[in-house]
Amino acid sequence: MLLDWIATFPDHRSRLFKWGQLQELIEQGYRLPGYSEAEVQLALGRTRP
């Protein structure tokens, strides 16, 4: 999921990305295309596989 998020930035080679940044966005309602709500909740550790 983090790698897909990074790919949304045009010049991602010069940026530092942290899971915490993406996690914060997801908790605020941001959703990456192609991921179901169940997958998002799993990535956040809110459900078990």
MOVENQUI-V422830 format. One record per helix or strand of 3 or more residues. SS is the DSSP state (h for helix, s for strand). FROM is the first residue (numbers start at 1). TO is the last residue. Records with the same first field share a line. If there is no record, write none. Layout:
# MOVENQUI-V422830
SS->FROM-TO / FROM-TO
This chain:
# MOVENQUI-V422830
h->2-6 / 12-14 / 19-27 / 37-43
